[in-house]
Amino acid sequence: MDERRLTSIAAELGLSPDELRELRPQLTPGVDEAVVGGLIRFEDALFELSQ
């Protein structure tokens, strides 16, 4: 992630860029799970629509 984007996201979360860098390894698994879960629900909805 480039520095400008990191700074922007940190500001939105009320964190410093360094704090976000430290927290990122802890946040990534939860975000990954949420994205995968969303994709599975989307795929299920598309399947239902195709029936």
PDB file of N, CA, C and O in Angstrom, chain B, residues numbered from 101:
ATOM      1  N   MET B 101       0.858  -1.166   0.000  1.00  0.00           N
ATOM      2  CA  MET B 101       0.000   0.000   0.000  1.00  0.00           C
ATOM      3  C   MET B 101       0.906   1.232   0.000  1.00  0.00           C
ATOM      4  O   MET B 101       1.859   1.321   0.775  1.00  0.00           O
ATOM      5  N   ASP B 102       0.586   2.187  -0.893  1.00  0.00           N
ATOM      6  CA  ASP B 102       1.440   3.376  -0.947  1.00  0.00           C
ATOM      7  C   ASP B 102       1.162   4.290   0.244  1.00  0.00           C
ATOM      8  O   ASP B 102       0.116   4.207   0.886  1.00  0.00           O
ATOM      9  N   GLU B 103       2.114   5.151   0.515  1.00  0.00           N
ATOM     10  CA  GLU B 103       2.065   6.001   1.717  1.00  0.00           C
ATOM     11  C   GLU B 103       0.849   6.930   1.725  1.00  0.00           C
ATOM     12  O   GLU B 103       0.244   7.145   2.775  1.00  0.00           O
ATOM     13  N   ARG B 104       0.491   7.477   0.567  1.00  0.00           N
ATOM     14  CA  ARG B 104      -0.652   8.393   0.498  1.00  0.00           C
ATOM     15  C   ARG B 104      -1.956   7.672   0.864  1.00  0.00           C
ATOM     16  O   ARG B 104      -2.780   8.199   1.611  1.00  0.00           O
ATOM     17  N   ARG B 105      -2.123   6.478   0.334  1.00  0.00           N
ATOM     18  CA  ARG B 105      -3.336   5.708   0.644  1.00  0.00           C
ATOM     19  C   ARG B 105      -3.356   5.290   2.112  1.00  0.00           C
ATOM     20  O   ARG B 105      -4.393   5.364   2.771  1.00  0.00           O
ATOM     21  N   LEU B 106      -2.229   4.859   2.610  1.00  0.00           N
ATOM     22  CA  LEU B 106      -2.125   4.474   4.017  1.00  0.00           C
ATOM     23  C   LEU B 106      -2.485   5.642   4.926  1.00  0.00           C
ATOM     24  O   LEU B 106      -3.224   5.471   5.896  1.00  0.00           O
ATOM     25  N   THR B 107      -1.969   6.821   4.620  1.00  0.00           N
ATOM     26  CA  THR B 107      -2.249   8.018   5.413  1.00  0.00           C
ATOM     27  C   THR B 107      -3.729   8.369   5.364  1.00  0.00           C
ATOM     28  O   THR B 107      -4.317   8.734   6.382  1.00  0.00           O
ATOM     29  N   SER B 108      -4.335   8.261   4.185  1.00  0.00           N
ATOM     30  CA  SER B 108      -5.753   8.574   4.020  1.00  0.00           C
ATOM     31  C   SER B 108      -6.635   7.619   4.825  1.00  0.00           C
ATOM     32  O   SER B 108      -7.551   8.052   5.524  1.00  0.00           O
ATOM     33  N   ILE B 109      -6.357   6.329   4.723  1.00  0.00           N
ATOM     34  CA  ILE B 109      -7.150   5.329   5.458  1.00  0.00           C
ATOM     35  C   ILE B 109      -6.963   5.510   6.959  1.00  0.00           C
ATOM     36  O   ILE B 109      -7.928   5.436   7.720  1.00  0.00           O
ATOM     37  N   ALA B 110      -5.734   5.745   7.385  1.00  0.00           N
ATOM     38  CA  ALA B 110      -5.464   5.956   8.811  1.00  0.00           C
ATOM     39  C   ALA B 110      -6.247   7.153   9.325  1.00  0.00           C
ATOM     40  O   ALA B 110      -6.824   7.097  10.411  1.00  0.00           O
ATOM     41  N   ALA B 111      -6.272   8.241   8.553  1.00  0.00           N
ATOM     42  CA  ALA B 111      -7.006   9.439   8.970  1.00  0.00           C
ATOM     43  C   ALA B 111      -8.496   9.151   9.100  1.00  0.00           C
ATOM     44  O   ALA B 111      -9.140   9.623  10.037  1.00  0.00           O
ATOM     45  N   GLU B 112      -9.050   8.376   8.166  1.00  0.00           N
ATOM     46  CA  GLU B 112     -10.472   8.023   8.238  1.00  0.00           C
ATOM     47  C   GLU B 112     -10.785   7.213   9.490  1.00  0.00           C
ATOM     48  O   GLU B 112     -11.877   7.317  10.050  1.00  0.00           O
ATOM     49  N   LEU B 113      -9.829   6.413   9.921  1.00  0.00           N
ATOM     50  CA  LEU B 113     -10.020   5.577  11.108  1.00  0.00           C
ATOM     51  C   LEU B 113      -9.613   6.279  12.397  1.00  0.00           C
ATOM     52  O   LEU B 113      -9.774   5.725  13.485  1.00  0.00           O
ATOM     53  N   GLY B 114      -9.088   7.489  12.280  1.00  0.00           N
ATOM     54  CA  GLY B 114      -8.636   8.221  13.463  1.00  0.00           C
ATOM     55  C   GLY B 114      -7.330   7.690  14.030  1.00  0.00           C
ATOM     56  O   GLY B 114      -7.082   7.793  15.231  1.00  0.00           O
ATOM     57  N   LEU B 115      -6.498   7.125  13.170  1.00  0.00           N
ATOM     58  CA  LEU B 115      -5.217   6.561  13.584  1.00  0.00           C
ATOM     59  C   LEU B 115      -4.083   7.283  12.877  1.00  0.00           C
ATOM     60  O   LEU B 115      -4.293   7.970  11.878  1.00  0.00           O
ATOM     61  N   SER B 116      -2.895   7.120  13.401  1.00  0.00           N
ATOM     62  CA  SER B 116      -1.715   7.597  12.680  1.00  0.00           C
ATOM     63  C   SER B 116      -1.319   6.502  11.688  1.00  0.00           C
ATOM     64  O   SER B 116      -1.693   5.344  11.871  1.00  0.00           O
ATOM     65  N   PRO B 117      -0.571   6.850  10.645  1.00  0.00           N
ATOM     66  CA  PRO B 117      -0.110   5.813   9.716  1.00  0.00           C
ATOM     67  C   PRO B 117       0.684   4.706  10.414  1.00  0.00           C
ATOM     68  O   PRO B 117       0.565   3.535  10.052  1.00  0.00           O
ATOM     69  N   ASP B 118       1.492   5.069  11.410  1.00  0.00           N
ATOM     70  CA  ASP B 118       2.259   4.052  12.142  1.00  0.00           C
ATOM     71  C   ASP B 118       1.345   3.105  12.916  1.00  0.00           C
ATOM     72  O   ASP B 118       1.588   1.899  12.960  1.00  0.00           O
ATOM     73  N   GLU B 119       0.291   3.654  13.528  1.00  0.00           N
ATOM     74  CA  GLU B 119      -0.662   2.802  14.262  1.00  0.00           C
ATOM     75  C   GLU B 119      -1.351   1.838  13.300  1.00  0.00           C
ATOM     76  O   GLU B 119      -1.534   0.662  13.618  1.00  0.00           O
ATOM     77  N   LEU B 120      -1.734   2.338  12.123  1.00  0.00           N
ATOM     78  CA  LEU B 120      -2.387   1.470  11.146  1.00  0.00           C
ATOM     79  C   LEU B 120      -1.434   0.386  10.657  1.00  0.00           C
ATOM     80  O   LEU B 120      -1.843  -0.761  10.477  1.00  0.00           O
ATOM     81  N   ARG B 121      -0.171   0.736  10.442  1.00  0.00           N
ATOM     82  CA  ARG B 121       0.820  -0.267  10.038  1.00  0.00           C
ATOM     83  C   ARG B 121       0.921  -1.385  11.080  1.00  0.00           C
ATOM     84  O   ARG B 121       1.022  -2.561  10.730  1.00  0.00           O
ATOM     85  N   GLU B 122       0.892  -1.011  12.354  1.00  0.00           N
ATOM     86  CA  GLU B 122       0.987  -2.007  13.428  1.00  0.00           C
ATOM     87  C   GLU B 122      -0.263  -2.880  13.492  1.00  0.00           C
ATOM     88  O   GLU B 122      -0.167  -4.078  13.759  1.00  0.00           O
ATOM     89  N   LEU B 123      -1.434  -2.290  13.250  1.00  0.00           N
ATOM     90  CA  LEU B 123      -2.691  -3.028  13.352  1.00  0.00           C
ATOM     91  C   LEU B 123      -3.021  -3.846  12.108  1.00  0.00           C
ATOM     92  O   LEU B 123      -3.797  -4.799  12.177  1.00  0.00           O
ATOM     93  N   ARG B 124      -2.442  -3.482  10.987  1.00  0.00           N
ATOM     94  CA  ARG B 124      -2.820  -4.102   9.716  1.00  0.00           C
ATOM     95  C   ARG B 124      -2.753  -5.635   9.724  1.00  0.00           C
ATOM     96  O   ARG B 124      -3.688  -6.264   9.228  1.00  0.00           O
ATOM     97  N   PRO B 125      -1.698  -6.272  10.261  1.00  0.00           N
ATOM     98  CA  PRO B 125      -1.680  -7.738  10.269  1.00  0.00           C
ATOM     99  C   PRO B 125      -2.859  -8.347  11.041  1.00  0.00           C
ATOM    100  O   PRO B 125      -3.306  -9.448  10.720  1.00  0.00           O
ATOM    101  N   GLN B 126      -3.358  -7.640  12.047  1.00  0.00           N
ATOM    102  CA  GLN B 126      -4.492  -8.144  12.822  1.00  0.00           C
ATOM    103  C   GLN B 126      -5.808  -7.919  12.083  1.00  0.00           C
ATOM    104  O   GLN B 126      -6.744  -8.703  12.237  1.00  0.00           O
ATOM    105  N   LEU B 127      -5.889  -6.858  11.286  1.00  0.00           N
ATOM    106  CA  LEU B 127      -7.123  -6.521  10.577  1.00  0.00           C
ATOM    107  C   LEU B 127      -7.307  -7.342   9.312  1.00  0.00           C
ATOM    108  O   LEU B 127      -8.438  -7.670   8.950  1.00  0.00           O
ATOM    109  N   THR B 128      -6.227  -7.678   8.639  1.00  0.00           N
ATOM    110  CA  THR B 128      -6.300  -8.328   7.335  1.00  0.00           C
ATOM    111  C   THR B 128      -7.090  -9.634   7.348  1.00  0.00           C
ATOM    112  O   THR B 128      -7.920  -9.823   6.459  1.00  0.00           O
ATOM    113  N   PRO B 129      -6.886 -10.552   8.305  1.00  0.00           N
ATOM    114  CA  PRO B 129      -7.671 -11.793   8.276  1.00  0.00           C
ATOM    115  C   PRO B 129      -9.175 -11.547   8.365  1.00  0.00           C
ATOM    116  O   PRO B 129      -9.946 -12.214   7.675  1.00  0.00           O
ATOM    117  N   GLY B 130      -9.601 -10.616   9.189  1.00  0.00           N
ATOM    118  CA  GLY B 130     -11.028 -10.314   9.309  1.00  0.00           C
ATOM    119  C   GLY B 130     -11.595  -9.734   8.034  1.00  0.00           C
ATOM    120  O   GLY B 130     -12.711 -10.067   7.637  1.00  0.00           O
ATOM    121  N   VAL B 131     -10.835  -8.872   7.394  1.00  0.00           N
ATOM    122  CA  VAL B 131     -11.272  -8.290   6.124  1.00  0.00           C
ATOM    123  C   VAL B 131     -11.342  -9.378   5.065  1.00  0.00           C
ATOM    124  O   VAL B 131     -12.302  -9.430   4.297  1.00  0.00           O
ATOM    125  N   ASP B 132     -10.345 -10.245   5.013  1.00  0.00           N
ATOM    126  CA  ASP B 132     -10.346 -11.338   4.044  1.00  0.00           C
ATOM    127  C   ASP B 132     -11.573 -12.221   4.225  1.00  0.00           C
ATOM    128  O   ASP B 132     -12.211 -12.601   3.243  1.00  0.00           O
ATOM    129  N   GLU B 133     -11.910 -12.551   5.467  1.00  0.00           N
ATOM    130  CA  GLU B 133     -13.089 -13.376   5.735  1.00  0.00           C
ATOM    131  C   GLU B 133     -14.360 -12.675   5.286  1.00  0.00           C
ATOM    132  O   GLU B 133     -15.246 -13.313   4.717  1.00  0.00           O
ATOM    133  N   ALA B 134     -14.465 -11.388   5.530  1.00  0.00           N
ATOM    134  CA  ALA B 134     -15.653 -10.629   5.138  1.00  0.00           C
ATOM    135  C   ALA B 134     -15.796 -10.590   3.622  1.00  0.00           C
ATOM    136  O   ALA B 134     -16.900 -10.741   3.099  1.00  0.00           O
ATOM    137  N   VAL B 135     -14.697 -10.392   2.921  1.00  0.00           N
ATOM    138  CA  VAL B 135     -14.741 -10.345   1.454  1.00  0.00           C
ATOM    139  C   VAL B 135     -15.146 -11.701   0.897  1.00  0.00           C
ATOM    140  O   VAL B 135     -16.008 -11.776   0.021  1.00  0.00           O
ATOM    141  N   VAL B 136     -14.541 -12.768   1.387  1.00  0.00           N
ATOM    142  CA  VAL B 136     -14.873 -14.108   0.903  1.00  0.00           C
ATOM    143  C   VAL B 136     -16.334 -14.427   1.208  1.00  0.00           C
ATOM    144  O   VAL B 136     -17.033 -14.980   0.359  1.00  0.00           O
ATOM    145  N   GLY B 137     -16.798 -14.090   2.397  1.00  0.00           N
ATOM    146  CA  GLY B 137     -18.198 -14.322   2.747  1.00  0.00           C
ATOM    147  C   GLY B 137     -19.138 -13.565   1.833  1.00  0.00           C
ATOM    148  O   GLY B 137     -20.169 -14.095   1.419  1.00  0.00           O
ATOM    149  N   GLY B 138     -18.790 -12.330   1.517  1.00  0.00           N
ATOM    150  CA  GLY B 138     -19.605 -11.525   0.605  1.00  0.00           C
ATOM    151  C   GLY B 138     -19.631 -12.118  -0.789  1.00  0.00           C
ATOM    152  O   GLY B 138     -20.677 -12.133  -1.438  1.00  0.00           O
ATOM    153  N   LEU B 139     -18.496 -12.605  -1.255  1.00  0.00           N
ATOM    154  CA  LEU B 139     -18.442 -13.220  -2.584  1.00  0.00           C
ATOM    155  C   LEU B 139     -19.272 -14.498  -2.636  1.00  0.00           C
ATOM    156  O   LEU B 139     -19.933 -14.769  -3.639  1.00  0.00           O
ATOM    157  N   ILE B 140     -19.242 -15.276  -1.572  1.00  0.00           N
ATOM    158  CA  ILE B 140     -20.041 -16.505  -1.530  1.00  0.00           C
ATOM    159  C   ILE B 140     -21.525 -16.165  -1.565  1.00  0.00           C
ATOM    160  O   ILE B 140     -22.286 -16.809  -2.286  1.00  0.00           O
ATOM    161  N   ARG B 141     -21.949 -15.163  -0.797  1.00  0.00           N
ATOM    162  CA  ARG B 141     -23.362 -14.764  -0.816  1.00  0.00           C
ATOM    163  C   ARG B 141     -23.764 -14.234  -2.184  1.00  0.00           C
ATOM    164  O   ARG B 141     -24.870 -14.504  -2.652  1.00  0.00           O
ATOM    165  N   PHE B 142     -22.877 -13.482  -2.832  1.00  0.00           N
ATOM    166  CA  PHE B 142     -23.144 -12.955  -4.166  1.00  0.00           C
ATOM    167  C   PHE B 142     -23.299 -14.101  -5.164  1.00  0.00           C
ATOM    168  O   PHE B 142     -24.214 -14.091  -5.987  1.00  0.00           O
ATOM    169  N   GLU B 143     -22.412 -15.080  -5.092  1.00  0.00           N
ATOM    170  CA  GLU B 143     -22.487 -16.236  -5.979  1.00  0.00           C
ATOM    171  C   GLU B 143     -23.779 -17.009  -5.744  1.00  0.00           C
ATOM    172  O   GLU B 143     -24.412 -17.450  -6.704  1.00  0.00           O
ATOM    173  N   ASP B 144     -24.178 -17.182  -4.495  1.00  0.00           N
ATOM    174  CA  ASP B 144     -25.439 -17.860  -4.179  1.00  0.00           C
ATOM    175  C   ASP B 144     -26.627 -17.104  -4.759  1.00  0.00           C
ATOM    176  O   ASP B 144     -27.551 -17.713  -5.298  1.00  0.00           O
ATOM    177  N   ALA B 145     -26.606 -15.779  -4.649  1.00  0.00           N
ATOM    178  CA  ALA B 145     -27.701 -14.967  -5.186  1.00  0.00           C
ATOM    179  C   ALA B 145     -27.764 -15.084  -6.701  1.00  0.00           C
ATOM    180  O   ALA B 145     -28.854 -15.184  -7.264  1.00  0.00           O
ATOM    181  N   LEU B 146     -26.623 -15.073  -7.368  1.00  0.00           N
ATOM    182  CA  LEU B 146     -26.614 -15.240  -8.823  1.00  0.00           C
ATOM    183  C   LEU B 146     -27.161 -16.604  -9.219  1.00  0.00           C
ATOM    184  O   LEU B 146     -27.903 -16.723 -10.193  1.00  0.00           O
ATOM    185  N   PHE B 147     -26.794 -17.628  -8.461  1.00  0.00           N
ATOM    186  CA  PHE B 147     -27.298 -18.971  -8.743  1.00  0.00           C
ATOM    187  C   PHE B 147     -28.815 -19.003  -8.614  1.00  0.00           C
ATOM    188  O   PHE B 147     -29.502 -19.567  -9.465  1.00  0.00           O
ATOM    189  N   GLU B 148     -29.337 -18.399  -7.551  1.00  0.00           N
ATOM    190  CA  GLU B 148     -30.787 -18.359  -7.345  1.00  0.00           C
ATOM    191  C   GLU B 148     -31.487 -17.626  -8.488  1.00  0.00           C
ATOM    192  O   GLU B 148     -32.550 -18.055  -8.936  1.00  0.00           O
ATOM    193  N   LEU B 149     -30.912 -16.542  -8.955  1.00  0.00           N
ATOM    194  CA  LEU B 149     -31.509 -15.784 -10.055  1.00  0.00           C
ATOM    195  C   LEU B 149     -31.502 -16.572 -11.359  1.00  0.00           C
ATOM    196  O   LEU B 149     -32.384 -16.389 -12.198  1.00  0.00           O
ATOM    197  N   SER B 150     -30.524 -17.439 -11.532  1.00  0.00           N
ATOM    198  CA  SER B 150     -30.422 -18.196 -12.783  1.00  0.00           C
ATOM    199  C   SER B 150     -31.379 -19.380 -12.828  1.00  0.00           C
ATOM    200  O   SER B 150     -31.568 -19.978 -13.887  1.00  0.00           O
ATOM    201  N   GLN B 151     -31.976 -19.722 -11.716  1.00  0.00           N
ATOM    202  CA  GLN B 151     -32.891 -20.876 -11.664  1.00  0.00           C
ATOM    203  C   GLN B 151     -34.259 -20.549 -12.180  1.00  0.00           C
ATOM    204  O   GLN B 151     -35.134 -21.414 -12.200  1.00  0.00           O
TER     205      GLN B 151
END
